């Protein structure tokens, strides 16, 4: 994506503000961490979840039932291509935040973060994908999340860190 960058062996301070908050990897082989809860506005759509942070996933891919509930709350409808879209783009600041809570910290995505404007059509950044694992369903937080939250994949310490992206 435009403005994306891969830094090997460190981070680029020009692209984030504040300090990193780190979470231990719960399953090696994926950048999987334990999440407390996902909320859309004040509505919980998942608790005690396993989160996979994945730069190879363009959208946020959540269990189908959760993605359906989120997109219903946002008011988009599924089009012929399976994307959740709006007939006209929502007015600014009219939709709720999506919050990923981990370890008592909250990582929010605003409407500006999760609505993708693709050639004049507004699409939801949330899609349904059921991926059962031995640990239960995983919630994939992809590029939509990482554009808002600068992400460090720390191999040495087996942890994932987030800081506010600039």
VMD Tcl script that builds the backbone (N, CA, C; Angstrom):
set m [mol new atoms 498]
animate dup $m
set s [atomselect $m all]
$s set {name element resname resid chain x y z} {
  {N N UNK 1 A 0.837 -1.185 0.000}
  {CA C UNK 1 A 0.000 0.000 0.000}
  {C C UNK 1 A 0.879 1.244 0.000}
  {N N UNK 2 A 0.380 2.295 -0.561}
  {CA C UNK 2 A 1.113 3.558 -0.584}
  {C C UNK 2 A 1.417 3.978 0.848}
  {N N UNK 3 A 2.645 4.380 1.092}
  {CA C UNK 3 A 3.035 4.814 2.423}
  {C C UNK 3 A 3.462 3.679 3.332}
  {N N UNK 4 A 3.371 2.445 2.846}
  {CA C UNK 4 A 3.788 1.299 3.658}
  {C C UNK 4 A 5.293 1.128 3.570}
  {N N UNK 5 A 5.835 0.486 4.601}
  {CA C UNK 5 A 7.278 0.314 4.648}
  {C C UNK 5 A 7.596 -0.893 5.517}
  {N N UNK 6 A 8.600 -1.650 5.109}
  {CA C UNK 6 A 9.086 -2.760 5.911}
  {C C UNK 6 A 10.466 -2.383 6.414}
  {N N UNK 7 A 10.638 -2.392 7.723}
  {CA C UNK 7 A 11.929 -2.095 8.327}
  {C C UNK 7 A 12.405 -3.382 8.991}
  {N N UNK 8 A 13.574 -3.862 8.604}
  {CA C UNK 8 A 14.118 -5.082 9.181}
  {C C UNK 8 A 15.147 -4.698 10.240}
  {N N UNK 9 A 14.964 -5.251 11.435}
  {CA C UNK 9 A 15.934 -5.019 12.501}
  {C C UNK 9 A 15.675 -3.790 13.347}
  {N N UNK 10 A 14.483 -3.205 13.242}
  {CA C UNK 10 A 14.187 -2.027 14.059}
  {C C UNK 10 A 12.867 -1.407 13.662}
  {N N UNK 11 A 12.690 -0.144 14.048}
  {CA C UNK 11 A 11.484 0.611 13.714}
  {C C UNK 11 A 11.896 1.971 13.181}
  {N N UNK 12 A 10.997 2.632 12.500}
  {CA C UNK 12 A 11.265 3.965 11.961}
  {C C UNK 12 A 10.452 4.969 12.762}
  {N N UNK 13 A 11.124 5.726 13.620}
  {CA C UNK 13 A 10.460 6.674 14.516}
  {C C UNK 13 A 9.705 7.779 13.777}
  {N N UNK 14 A 9.992 7.935 12.502}
  {CA C UNK 14 A 9.287 8.958 11.720}
  {C C UNK 14 A 7.828 8.575 11.460}
  {N N UNK 15 A 7.480 7.303 11.722}
  {CA C UNK 15 A 6.142 6.831 11.366}
  {C C UNK 15 A 5.220 6.547 12.551}
  {N N UNK 16 A 5.662 6.828 13.774}
  {CA C UNK 16 A 4.791 6.605 14.930}
  {C C UNK 16 A 5.067 7.625 16.014}
  {N N UNK 17 A 4.107 7.733 16.938}
  {CA C UNK 17 A 4.268 8.623 18.081}
  {C C UNK 17 A 4.094 7.812 19.361}
  {N N UNK 18 A 4.640 8.327 20.442}
  {CA C UNK 18 A 4.483 7.667 21.738}
  {C C UNK 18 A 5.355 6.435 21.861}
  {N N UNK 19 A 4.979 5.613 22.815}
  {CA C UNK 19 A 5.734 4.396 23.110}
  {C C UNK 19 A 4.980 3.173 22.605}
  {N N UNK 20 A 5.713 2.102 22.402}
  {CA C UNK 20 A 5.103 0.825 22.037}
  {C C UNK 20 A 4.520 0.142 23.263}
  {N N UNK 21 A 3.421 -0.557 23.045}
  {CA C UNK 21 A 2.856 -1.472 24.034}
  {C C UNK 21 A 3.010 -2.860 23.427}
  {N N UNK 22 A 3.635 -3.774 24.186}
  {CA C UNK 22 A 3.958 -5.100 23.664}
  {C C UNK 22 A 3.099 -6.190 24.284}
  {N N UNK 23 A 2.855 -7.232 23.461}
  {CA C UNK 23 A 2.078 -8.382 23.896}
  {C C UNK 23 A 2.784 -9.650 23.445}
  {N N UNK 24 A 2.860 -10.663 24.318}
  {CA C UNK 24 A 3.574 -11.889 23.956}
  {C C UNK 24 A 2.835 -12.710 22.897}
  {N N UNK 25 A 3.599 -13.329 22.033}
  {CA C UNK 25 A 3.038 -14.244 21.041}
  {C C UNK 25 A 2.522 -15.473 21.775}
  {N N UNK 26 A 1.285 -15.878 21.472}
  {CA C UNK 26 A 0.676 -17.029 22.155}
  {C C UNK 26 A 0.802 -18.313 21.357}
  {N N UNK 27 A 1.074 -18.190 20.068}
  {CA C UNK 27 A 1.231 -19.372 19.229}
  {C C UNK 27 A 2.308 -19.065 18.200}
  {N N UNK 28 A 3.445 -19.737 18.324}
  {CA C UNK 28 A 4.526 -19.509 17.360}
  {C C UNK 28 A 4.140 -20.104 16.014}
  {N N UNK 29 A 4.558 -19.453 14.981}
  {CA C UNK 29 A 4.178 -19.817 13.629}
  {C C UNK 29 A 3.281 -18.752 13.023}
  {N N UNK 30 A 2.587 -18.024 13.901}
  {CA C UNK 30 A 1.773 -16.868 13.516}
  {C C UNK 30 A 2.136 -15.752 14.482}
  {N N UNK 31 A 1.828 -14.537 14.101}
  {CA C UNK 31 A 1.953 -13.422 15.041}
  {C C UNK 31 A 0.629 -13.353 15.784}
  {N N UNK 32 A 0.421 -14.346 16.632}
  {CA C UNK 32 A -0.847 -14.517 17.341}
  {C C UNK 32 A -0.684 -14.077 18.798}
  {N N UNK 33 A -1.630 -13.251 19.238}
  {CA C UNK 33 A -1.614 -12.727 20.603}
  {C C UNK 33 A -3.011 -12.870 21.208}
  {N N UNK 34 A -3.089 -12.840 22.519}
  {CA C UNK 34 A -4.387 -12.960 23.209}
  {C C UNK 34 A -5.050 -11.591 23.291}
  {N N UNK 35 A -6.316 -11.540 22.902}
  {CA C UNK 35 A -7.095 -10.302 22.994}
  {C C UNK 35 A -8.182 -10.444 24.033}
  {N N UNK 36 A -8.525 -9.324 24.674}
  {CA C UNK 36 A -9.577 -9.329 25.689}
  {C C UNK 36 A -10.962 -9.263 25.059}
  {N N UNK 37 A -11.112 -8.303 24.118}
  {CA C UNK 37 A -12.457 -8.052 23.590}
  {C C UNK 37 A -12.372 -7.199 22.329}
  {N N UNK 38 A -13.384 -7.349 21.464}
  {CA C UNK 38 A -13.574 -6.465 20.317}
  {C C UNK 38 A -14.954 -5.841 20.467}
  {N N UNK 39 A -15.000 -4.514 20.337}
  {CA C UNK 39 A -16.262 -3.783 20.455}
  {C C UNK 39 A -16.477 -2.929 19.223}
  {N N UNK 40 A -17.743 -2.816 18.812}
  {CA C UNK 40 A -18.128 -1.835 17.804}
  {C C UNK 40 A -19.051 -0.879 18.534}
  {N N UNK 41 A -18.586 0.320 18.745}
  {CA C UNK 41 A -19.280 1.230 19.649}
  {C C UNK 41 A -19.215 0.613 21.035}
  {N N UNK 42 A -20.348 0.473 21.700}
  {CA C UNK 42 A -20.372 -0.143 23.035}
  {C C UNK 42 A -20.769 -1.615 22.992}
  {N N UNK 43 A -21.009 -2.154 21.789}
  {CA C UNK 43 A -21.459 -3.544 21.629}
  {C C UNK 43 A -20.269 -4.492 21.499}
  {N N UNK 44 A -20.172 -5.448 22.412}
  {CA C UNK 44 A -19.129 -6.466 22.330}
  {C C UNK 44 A -19.475 -7.466 21.243}
  {N N UNK 45 A -18.499 -7.757 20.376}
  {CA C UNK 45 A -18.716 -8.758 19.329}
  {C C UNK 45 A -17.778 -9.955 19.493}
  {N N UNK 46 A -16.921 -9.918 20.521}
  {CA C UNK 46 A -16.035 -11.038 20.797}
  {C C UNK 46 A -15.250 -10.815 22.067}
  {N N UNK 47 A -15.125 -11.874 22.888}
  {CA C UNK 47 A -14.363 -11.801 24.134}
  {C C UNK 47 A -13.386 -12.959 24.206}
  {N N UNK 48 A -12.263 -12.736 24.908}
  {CA C UNK 48 A -11.238 -13.770 25.092}
  {C C UNK 48 A -10.885 -14.407 23.753}
  {N N UNK 49 A -10.355 -13.577 22.881}
  {CA C UNK 49 A -10.110 -13.988 21.497}
  {C C UNK 49 A -8.626 -14.196 21.227}
  {N N UNK 50 A -8.345 -14.882 20.141}
  {CA C UNK 50 A -6.988 -15.014 19.629}
  {C C UNK 50 A -6.877 -14.119 18.401}
  {N N UNK 51 A -5.907 -13.209 18.437}
  {CA C UNK 51 A -5.700 -12.213 17.389}
  {C C UNK 51 A -4.459 -12.587 16.595}
  {N N UNK 52 A -4.577 -12.615 15.283}
  {CA C UNK 52 A -3.424 -12.762 14.410}
  {C C UNK 52 A -3.215 -11.414 13.730}
  {N N UNK 53 A -2.036 -10.851 13.893}
  {CA C UNK 53 A -1.693 -9.584 13.243}
  {C C UNK 53 A -0.954 -9.966 11.962}
  {N N UNK 54 A -1.505 -9.576 10.805}
  {CA C UNK 54 A -1.012 -10.105 9.537}
  {C C UNK 54 A -0.938 -9.039 8.456}
  {N N UNK 55 A 0.267 -8.734 8.024}
  {CA C UNK 55 A 0.451 -7.740 6.965}
  {C C UNK 55 A 0.081 -8.297 5.599}
  {N N UNK 56 A -0.184 -9.584 5.502}
  {CA C UNK 56 A -0.601 -10.188 4.241}
  {C C UNK 56 A -2.102 -10.206 4.049}
  {N N UNK 57 A -2.847 -9.634 4.998}
  {CA C UNK 57 A -4.312 -9.577 4.904}
  {C C UNK 57 A -4.721 -8.113 4.776}
  {N N UNK 58 A -5.313 -7.775 3.643}
  {CA C UNK 58 A -5.651 -6.372 3.369}
  {C C UNK 58 A -6.690 -5.813 4.329}
  {N N UNK 59 A -7.721 -6.611 4.631}
  {CA C UNK 59 A -8.802 -6.162 5.495}
  {C C UNK 59 A -8.612 -6.744 6.887}
  {N N UNK 60 A -9.570 -6.497 7.763}
  {CA C UNK 60 A -9.640 -7.212 9.035}
  {C C UNK 60 A -10.578 -8.385 8.785}
  {N N UNK 61 A -10.096 -9.598 8.983}
  {CA C UNK 61 A -10.882 -10.807 8.706}
  {C C UNK 61 A -11.278 -11.443 10.035}
  {N N UNK 62 A -12.551 -11.294 10.370}
  {CA C UNK 62 A -13.068 -11.757 11.651}
  {C C UNK 62 A -13.981 -12.962 11.436}
  {N N UNK 63 A -14.270 -13.716 12.499}
  {CA C UNK 63 A -15.264 -14.784 12.341}
  {C C UNK 63 A -16.527 -14.223 11.674}
  {N N UNK 64 A -17.132 -15.028 10.811}
  {CA C UNK 64 A -18.249 -14.554 9.980}
  {C C UNK 64 A -19.369 -13.906 10.777}
  {N N UNK 65 A -19.759 -14.501 11.889}
  {CA C UNK 65 A -20.869 -13.936 12.671}
  {C C UNK 65 A -20.508 -12.552 13.214}
  {N N UNK 66 A -19.266 -12.374 13.651}
  {CA C UNK 66 A -18.831 -11.078 14.181}
  {C C UNK 66 A -18.761 -10.035 13.072}
  {N N UNK 67 A -18.203 -10.403 11.927}
  {CA C UNK 67 A -18.111 -9.462 10.802}
  {C C UNK 67 A -19.506 -9.050 10.342}
  {N N UNK 68 A -20.433 -10.002 10.315}
  {CA C UNK 68 A -21.809 -9.703 9.916}
  {C C UNK 68 A -22.446 -8.714 10.892}
  {N N UNK 69 A -22.234 -8.925 12.199}
  {CA C UNK 69 A -22.797 -8.016 13.209}
  {C C UNK 69 A -22.184 -6.623 13.096}
  {N N UNK 70 A -20.878 -6.566 12.870}
  {CA C UNK 70 A -20.195 -5.269 12.736}
  {C C UNK 70 A -20.726 -4.535 11.509}
  {N N UNK 71 A -20.744 -5.206 10.368}
  {CA C UNK 71 A -21.189 -4.552 9.137}
  {C C UNK 71 A -22.662 -4.154 9.200}
  {N N UNK 72 A -23.483 -4.948 9.898}
  {CA C UNK 72 A -24.894 -4.573 10.075}
  {C C UNK 72 A -24.992 -3.288 10.890}
  {N N UNK 73 A -24.177 -3.182 11.936}
  {CA C UNK 73 A -24.189 -1.974 12.771}
  {C C UNK 73 A -23.716 -0.756 11.964}
  {N N UNK 74 A -22.807 -0.991 11.014}
  {CA C UNK 74 A -22.289 0.111 10.195}
  {C C UNK 74 A -23.240 0.507 9.074}
  {N N UNK 75 A -24.198 -0.372 8.747}
  {CA C UNK 75 A -25.198 -0.029 7.753}
  {C C UNK 75 A -24.808 -0.263 6.308}
  {N N UNK 76 A -23.768 -1.043 6.075}
  {CA C UNK 76 A -23.411 -1.360 4.690}
  {C C UNK 76 A -24.133 -2.642 4.273}
  {N N UNK 77 A -24.208 -2.870 2.969}
  {CA C UNK 77 A -24.864 -4.074 2.466}
  {C C UNK 77 A -23.902 -4.821 1.546}
  {N N UNK 78 A -24.053 -6.131 1.515}
  {CA C UNK 78 A -23.155 -6.960 0.715}
  {C C UNK 78 A -23.502 -6.827 -0.763}
  {N N UNK 79 A -22.487 -6.563 -1.575}
  {CA C UNK 79 A -22.703 -6.404 -3.018}
  {C C UNK 79 A -22.440 -7.727 -3.753}
  {N N UNK 80 A -22.524 -7.706 -5.068}
  {CA C UNK 80 A -22.364 -8.913 -5.881}
  {C C UNK 80 A -20.981 -9.546 -5.726}
  {N N UNK 81 A -19.971 -8.770 -5.336}
  {CA C UNK 81 A -18.612 -9.280 -5.177}
  {C C UNK 81 A -18.352 -9.791 -3.750}
  {N N UNK 82 A -19.378 -9.699 -2.890}
  {CA C UNK 82 A -19.213 -10.164 -1.514}
  {C C UNK 82 A -18.646 -9.115 -0.581}
  {N N UNK 83 A -18.471 -7.894 -1.074}
  {CA C UNK 83 A -17.958 -6.805 -0.251}
  {C C UNK 83 A -19.124 -6.083 0.413}
  {N N UNK 84 A -18.893 -5.573 1.608}
  {CA C UNK 84 A -19.922 -4.786 2.270}
  {C C UNK 84 A -19.693 -3.325 1.880}
  {N N UNK 85 A -20.660 -2.738 1.208}
  {CA C UNK 85 A -20.505 -1.395 0.648}
  {C C UNK 85 A -21.703 -0.525 1.005}
  {N N UNK 86 A -21.506 0.784 0.871}
  {CA C UNK 86 A -22.559 1.764 1.076}
  {C C UNK 86 A -22.963 2.313 -0.281}
  {N N UNK 87 A -24.252 2.633 -0.454}
  {CA C UNK 87 A -24.710 3.254 -1.701}
  {C C UNK 87 A -24.080 4.628 -1.849}
  {N N UNK 88 A -24.047 5.368 -0.738}
  {CA C UNK 88 A -23.313 6.633 -0.695}
  {C C UNK 88 A -22.418 6.576 0.536}
  {N N UNK 89 A -21.260 7.161 0.435}
  {CA C UNK 89 A -20.308 7.105 1.548}
  {C C UNK 89 A -20.888 7.792 2.780}
  {N N UNK 90 A -20.718 7.174 3.956}
  {CA C UNK 90 A -21.245 7.789 5.186}
  {C C UNK 90 A -20.590 9.142 5.462}
  {N N UNK 91 A -21.376 10.042 6.032}
  {CA C UNK 91 A -20.820 11.338 6.433}
  {C C UNK 91 A -19.770 11.121 7.508}
  {N N UNK 92 A -18.786 11.997 7.549}
  {CA C UNK 92 A -17.685 11.890 8.515}
  {C C UNK 92 A -18.211 11.861 9.945}
  {N N UNK 93 A -17.567 11.066 10.760}
  {CA C UNK 93 A -17.850 10.980 12.206}
  {C C UNK 93 A -19.282 10.584 12.534}
  {N N UNK 94 A -19.884 9.725 11.703}
  {CA C UNK 94 A -21.248 9.274 11.983}
  {C C UNK 94 A -21.314 7.812 12.402}
  {N N UNK 95 A -20.190 7.092 12.296}
  {CA C UNK 95 A -20.166 5.667 12.627}
  {C C UNK 95 A -19.310 5.416 13.869}
  {N N UNK 96 A -19.588 4.328 14.589}
  {CA C UNK 96 A -18.858 4.056 15.834}
  {C C UNK 96 A -17.429 3.580 15.603}
  {N N UNK 97 A -16.620 3.722 16.651}
  {CA C UNK 97 A -15.265 3.175 16.632}
  {C C UNK 97 A -15.321 1.660 16.795}
  {N N UNK 98 A -14.332 0.996 16.226}
  {CA C UNK 98 A -14.094 -0.402 16.536}
  {C C UNK 98 A -12.896 -0.416 17.476}
  {N N UNK 99 A -13.012 -1.129 18.588}
  {CA C UNK 99 A -11.944 -1.161 19.585}
  {C C UNK 99 A -11.484 -2.594 19.806}
  {N N UNK 100 A -10.182 -2.790 19.720}
  {CA C UNK 100 A -9.545 -4.035 20.120}
  {C C UNK 100 A -8.917 -3.772 21.485}
  {N N UNK 101 A -9.387 -4.514 22.493}
  {CA C UNK 101 A -8.841 -4.375 23.855}
  {C C UNK 101 A -7.907 -5.553 24.115}
  {N N UNK 102 A -6.689 -5.221 24.528}
  {CA C UNK 102 A -5.685 -6.239 24.851}
  {C C UNK 102 A -4.968 -5.794 26.117}
  {N N UNK 103 A -4.927 -6.657 27.103}
  {CA C UNK 103 A -4.168 -6.359 28.312}
  {C C UNK 103 A -4.534 -5.033 28.945}
  {N N UNK 104 A -5.803 -4.672 28.900}
  {CA C UNK 104 A -6.241 -3.412 29.497}
  {C C UNK 104 A -6.003 -2.190 28.624}
  {N N UNK 105 A -5.380 -2.360 27.473}
  {CA C UNK 105 A -5.137 -1.260 26.533}
  {C C UNK 105 A -6.188 -1.315 25.429}
  {N N UNK 106 A -6.557 -0.143 24.912}
  {CA C UNK 106 A -7.549 -0.084 23.848}
  {C C UNK 106 A -6.914 0.493 22.585}
  {N N UNK 107 A -7.125 -0.223 21.492}
  {CA C UNK 107 A -6.611 0.185 20.194}
  {C C UNK 107 A -7.829 0.411 19.290}
  {N N UNK 108 A -8.119 1.678 19.020}
  {CA C UNK 108 A -9.351 2.046 18.319}
  {C C UNK 108 A -9.099 2.311 16.841}
  {N N UNK 109 A -10.105 1.962 16.058}
  {CA C UNK 109 A -10.154 2.326 14.650}
  {C C UNK 109 A -11.369 3.208 14.450}
  {N N UNK 110 A -11.171 4.357 13.843}
  {CA C UNK 110 A -12.291 5.252 13.544}
  {C C UNK 110 A -12.851 4.907 12.167}
  {N N UNK 111 A -13.969 5.504 11.874}
  {CA C UNK 111 A -14.598 5.352 10.563}
  {C C UNK 111 A -13.599 5.705 9.453}
  {N N UNK 112 A -12.806 6.724 9.676}
  {CA C UNK 112 A -11.794 7.122 8.693}
  {C C UNK 112 A -10.779 6.004 8.454}
  {N N UNK 113 A -10.509 5.205 9.493}
  {CA C UNK 113 A -9.552 4.105 9.386}
  {C C UNK 113 A -10.138 2.887 8.677}
  {N N UNK 114 A -11.399 2.557 8.953}
  {CA C UNK 114 A -11.932 1.281 8.478}
  {C C UNK 114 A -12.821 1.355 7.247}
  {N N UNK 115 A -13.098 2.545 6.742}
  {CA C UNK 115 A -13.827 2.637 5.474}
  {C C UNK 115 A -12.803 2.885 4.371}
  {N N UNK 116 A -12.840 2.016 3.376}
  {CA C UNK 116 A -11.921 2.116 2.251}
  {C C UNK 116 A -12.649 2.751 1.074}
  {N N UNK 117 A -12.070 3.802 0.528}
  {CA C UNK 117 A -12.656 4.440 -0.647}
  {C C UNK 117 A -11.924 3.899 -1.865}
  {N N UNK 118 A -12.602 3.026 -2.600}
  {CA C UNK 118 A -12.009 2.374 -3.763}
  {C C UNK 118 A -12.726 2.868 -5.006}
  {N N UNK 119 A -12.057 3.713 -5.767}
  {CA C UNK 119 A -12.597 4.286 -6.990}
  {C C UNK 119 A -13.975 4.896 -6.766}
  {N N UNK 120 A -14.102 5.646 -5.671}
  {CA C UNK 120 A -15.337 6.363 -5.370}
  {C C UNK 120 A -16.396 5.557 -4.645}
  {N N UNK 121 A -16.139 4.268 -4.405}
  {CA C UNK 121 A -17.090 3.444 -3.660}
  {C C UNK 121 A -16.530 3.182 -2.271}
  {N N UNK 122 A -17.358 3.341 -1.259}
  {CA C UNK 122 A -16.934 3.106 0.117}
  {C C UNK 122 A -17.211 1.661 0.507}
  {N N UNK 123 A -16.156 0.987 0.951}
  {CA C UNK 123 A -16.233 -0.418 1.343}
  {C C UNK 123 A -15.819 -0.577 2.795}
  {N N UNK 124 A -16.438 -1.533 3.476}
  {CA C UNK 124 A -16.080 -1.849 4.852}
  {C C UNK 124 A -14.728 -2.552 4.888}
  {N N UNK 125 A -13.955 -2.241 5.903}
  {CA C UNK 125 A -12.666 -2.899 6.119}
  {C C UNK 125 A -12.792 -4.189 6.910}
  {N N UNK 126 A -14.017 -4.715 7.073}
  {CA C UNK 126 A -14.254 -5.933 7.849}
  {C C UNK 126 A -14.894 -6.994 6.962}
  {N N UNK 127 A -14.300 -8.162 6.940}
  {CA C UNK 127 A -14.861 -9.280 6.184}
  {C C UNK 127 A -14.968 -10.502 7.079}
  {N N UNK 128 A -15.870 -11.408 6.721}
  {CA C UNK 128 A -16.061 -12.631 7.489}
  {C C UNK 128 A -15.199 -13.755 6.959}
  {N N UNK 129 A -14.521 -14.437 7.878}
  {CA C UNK 129 A -13.677 -15.574 7.515}
  {C C UNK 129 A -13.539 -16.464 8.744}
  {N N UNK 130 A -14.124 -17.641 8.671}
  {CA C UNK 130 A -14.023 -18.581 9.788}
  {C C UNK 130 A -12.770 -19.430 9.618}
  {N N UNK 131 A -11.834 -19.287 10.549}
  {CA C UNK 131 A -10.597 -20.066 10.540}
  {C C UNK 131 A -10.470 -20.767 11.885}
  {N N UNK 132 A -11.000 -21.967 11.992}
  {CA C UNK 132 A -10.863 -22.675 13.266}
  {C C UNK 132 A -9.426 -23.170 13.445}
  {N N UNK 133 A -8.950 -23.063 14.641}
  {CA C UNK 133 A -7.628 -23.576 14.990}
  {C C UNK 133 A -7.789 -24.413 16.243}
  {N N UNK 134 A -6.734 -25.068 16.662}
  {CA C UNK 134 A -6.840 -25.794 17.940}
  {C C UNK 134 A -7.182 -24.875 19.112}
  {N N UNK 135 A -7.014 -23.574 18.930}
  {CA C UNK 135 A -7.237 -22.610 20.004}
  {C C UNK 135 A -8.554 -21.858 19.839}
  {N N UNK 136 A -9.360 -22.239 18.864}
  {CA C UNK 136 A -10.601 -21.524 18.596}
  {C C UNK 136 A -10.449 -20.593 17.407}
  {N N UNK 137 A -11.488 -19.842 17.105}
  {CA C UNK 137 A -11.472 -18.901 15.980}
  {C C UNK 137 A -10.375 -17.856 16.163}
  {N N UNK 138 A -9.771 -17.445 15.064}
  {CA C UNK 138 A -8.811 -16.340 15.116}
  {C C UNK 138 A -9.438 -15.113 14.472}
  {N N UNK 139 A -9.017 -13.978 14.951}
  {CA C UNK 139 A -9.441 -12.685 14.437}
  {C C UNK 139 A -8.210 -12.073 13.782}
  {N N UNK 140 A -8.241 -11.886 12.470}
  {CA C UNK 140 A -7.074 -11.351 11.765}
  {C C UNK 140 A -7.201 -9.839 11.662}
  {N N UNK 141 A -6.243 -9.172 12.251}
  {CA C UNK 141 A -6.138 -7.722 12.131}
  {C C UNK 141 A -5.055 -7.458 11.088}
  {N N UNK 142 A -5.495 -7.010 9.918}
  {CA C UNK 142 A -4.598 -6.834 8.785}
  {C C UNK 142 A -4.208 -5.383 8.555}
  {N N UNK 143 A -4.043 -5.058 7.274}
  {CA C UNK 143 A -3.548 -3.731 6.890}
  {C C UNK 143 A -4.434 -2.597 7.390}
  {N N UNK 144 A -5.746 -2.806 7.429}
  {CA C UNK 144 A -6.657 -1.764 7.918}
  {C C UNK 144 A -6.246 -1.354 9.340}
  {N N UNK 145 A -5.917 -2.314 10.175}
  {CA C UNK 145 A -5.485 -2.038 11.548}
  {C C UNK 145 A -4.080 -1.429 11.575}
  {N N UNK 146 A -3.181 -1.989 10.782}
  {CA C UNK 146 A -1.779 -1.545 10.833}
  {C C UNK 146 A -1.541 -0.168 10.225}
  {N N UNK 147 A -2.463 0.313 9.421}
  {CA C UNK 147 A -2.317 1.701 8.951}
  {C C UNK 147 A -2.521 2.675 10.106}
  {N N UNK 148 A -3.344 2.320 11.076}
  {CA C UNK 148 A -3.613 3.180 12.243}
  {C C UNK 148 A -2.651 2.900 13.391}
  {N N UNK 149 A -2.238 1.634 13.522}
  {CA C UNK 149 A -1.363 1.224 14.624}
  {C C UNK 149 A -0.068 0.648 14.063}
  {N N UNK 150 A 0.982 1.474 14.150}
  {CA C UNK 150 A 2.309 1.048 13.702}
  {C C UNK 150 A 2.660 -0.216 14.477}
  {N N UNK 151 A 3.072 -1.245 13.755}
  {CA C UNK 151 A 3.238 -2.564 14.355}
  {C C UNK 151 A 4.690 -3.022 14.270}
  {N N UNK 152 A 5.190 -3.506 15.397}
  {CA C UNK 152 A 6.531 -4.094 15.443}
  {C C UNK 152 A 6.389 -5.589 15.719}
  {N N UNK 153 A 6.947 -6.386 14.806}
  {CA C UNK 153 A 7.007 -7.828 14.988}
  {C C UNK 153 A 8.392 -8.140 15.552}
  {N N UNK 154 A 8.474 -8.378 16.836}
  {CA C UNK 154 A 9.744 -8.560 17.540}
  {C C UNK 154 A 10.068 -10.053 17.647}
  {N N UNK 155 A 10.867 -10.543 16.702}
  {CA C UNK 155 A 11.217 -11.960 16.649}
  {C C UNK 155 A 12.024 -12.369 17.875}
  {N N UNK 156 A 13.008 -11.567 18.242}
  {CA C UNK 156 A 13.912 -11.906 19.341}
  {C C UNK 156 A 13.165 -12.161 20.642}
  {N N UNK 157 A 12.182 -11.319 20.932}
  {CA C UNK 157 A 11.458 -11.419 22.197}
  {C C UNK 157 A 10.076 -12.060 22.066}
  {N N UNK 158 A 9.758 -12.605 20.884}
  {CA C UNK 158 A 8.479 -13.267 20.608}
  {C C UNK 158 A 7.295 -12.428 21.110}
  {N N UNK 159 A 7.208 -11.207 20.566}
  {CA C UNK 159 A 6.136 -10.309 20.968}
  {C C UNK 159 A 5.762 -9.392 19.798}
  {N N UNK 160 A 4.567 -8.812 19.905}
  {CA C UNK 160 A 4.075 -7.846 18.936}
  {C C UNK 160 A 3.836 -6.547 19.672}
  {N N UNK 161 A 4.292 -5.435 19.088}
  {CA C UNK 161 A 4.106 -4.134 19.703}
  {C C UNK 161 A 3.328 -3.191 18.821}
  {N N UNK 162 A 2.556 -2.312 19.455}
  {CA C UNK 162 A 1.776 -1.309 18.735}
  {C C UNK 162 A 2.076 0.081 19.289}
  {N N UNK 163 A 2.167 1.038 18.367}
  {CA C UNK 163 A 2.265 2.457 18.724}
  {C C UNK 163 A 1.386 3.207 17.727}
  {N N UNK 164 A 0.902 4.375 18.114}
  {CA C UNK 164 A 0.039 5.168 17.225}
  {C C UNK 164 A 0.809 5.589 15.988}
  {N N UNK 165 A 0.273 5.275 14.810}
  {CA C UNK 165 A 0.901 5.666 13.557}
  {C C UNK 165 A 0.701 7.157 13.321}
  {N N UNK 166 A 1.667 7.770 12.681}
  {CA C UNK 166 A 1.538 9.197 12.329}
  {C C UNK 166 A 0.728 9.326 11.061}
}
mol reanalyze $m
mol bondsrecalc $m
mol representation Tube
mol addrep $m
